Amino acid sequence: MSDTYYEFGTAGERWDRAQLFFEAKEYGTAVRLLRGLVAEHPEQTAQRLLLARAYYHSARLSQAETELRAVLERDPVEHYARLMLGRTLERQGRPDEAAPHLRMAAAMTGETLT
């Protein structure tokens, strides 16, 4: 499939398609759409978070980490990005680095860690 398909339509239409592909567990296709959207609108948190989730679910953990760190650089109190970063670091076998992010995410949401 050509890349033209992934660039077709307005940003809103591409966002809708990316969400549909993500919900269908077509993470690779969602990534292709979301990378373009993030490049066009790097300040938008929702697109970057969904891109990180798509990377996470397709086991592209270093790319997920990069996106999550970008979100947290812009918005250090984005609790979901903090939680995802902790889980991504854990999945990469880096529990010591993950722990502070998981504690902070839990504190932000009022949850307790088990």
C-alpha positions in Angstrom: 0.0 0.0 0.0 1.4 3.4 -0.9 2.1 6.1 1.7 -0.4 8.3 -0.1 -3.2 6.6 1.7 -1.8 7.6 5.1 -1.5 11.2 4.0 -4.9 11.5 2.5 -7.6 13.6 4.1 -7.7 16.3 6.7 -5.9 15.9 10.0 -9.3 15.1 11.6 -10.0 12.4 9.1 -6.6 10.9 9.6 -7.0 11.0 13.4 -10.3 9.2 13.1 -8.7 6.5 10.9 -5.8 6.1 13.2 -8.1 5.6 16.2 -10.1 3.0 14.2 -6.9 1.1 13.2 -5.7 1.2 16.9 -9.1 -0.1 18.1 -8.9 -2.9 15.5 -5.4 -3.7 16.9 -3.8 -2.8 13.6 -1.0 -1.0 15.5 1.4 -0.8 12.6 -1.1 1.0 10.4 -2.1 3.3 13.3 1.6 4.2 13.7 1.9 5.1 10.0 -1.0 7.5 10.3 0.0 8.9 13.7 3.6 9.6 12.8 2.4 12.0 10.1 -0.1 13.7 12.5 2.6 14.1 15.2 5.0 15.5 12.7 2.4 18.1 11.7 1.2 18.9 15.2 3.9 18.0 17.7 2.3 19.9 20.5 -0.9 17.8 20.5 -0.7 15.3 23.4 -3.6 13.0 22.4 -1.9 12.0 19.1 1.5 11.5 20.7 0.0 9.4 23.5 -1.9 7.2 21.0 1.3 6.9 18.9 3.2 5.8 22.1 0.4 3.2 22.9 0.6 1.9 19.3 4.4 1.5 19.6 4.0 -0.1 23.0 1.4 -2.7 21.8 3.6 -3.5 18.7 6.6 -4.0 21.0 8.5 -1.0 19.7 9.4 0.0 23.2 12.2 2.4 22.6 10.0 4.4 20.2 7.2 4.4 22.8 9.6 5.6 25.4 10.8 8.5 23.1 7.2 9.6 22.5 6.3 9.4 26.2 9.3 11.4 27.2 8.4 14.1 24.6 4.9 14.3 26.2 6.3 14.6 29.7 8.8 17.3 28.6 5.9 19.4 27.5 3.5 18.4 30.3 5.2 16.9 33.3 1.9 16.3 35.1 0.4 14.2 32.3 -0.4 11.2 34.6 -1.2 8.7 31.9 2.1 9.4 30.0 3.9 9.0 33.4 2.1 5.6 34.0 2.8 4.4 30.4 6.5 5.4 30.7 6.8 3.4 33.9 5.2 0.4 32.2 7.3 0.8 29.1 10.5 0.9 31.2 9.4 -2.2 33.2 8.7 -4.1 30.0 12.3 -3.2 28.9 13.7 -4.7 32.1 14.4 -1.4 33.7 12.4 -1.6 36.9 14.6 0.9 38.9 14.0 3.6 36.3 10.3 2.7 36.1 9.6 2.9 39.8 9.6 6.7 40.3 7.3 7.2 37.3 4.9 4.6 38.5 4.9 6.1 42.0 4.3 9.6 40.6 1.5 8.4 38.4 -0.2 6.7 41.4 0.1 9.8 43.5 -1.4 11.9 40.7 -4.4 9.7 40.5 -4.8 8.9 44.2 -4.1 5.2 43.7 -1.8 3.0 45.7 0.9 0.8 44.3 0.8 -2.9 45.0 
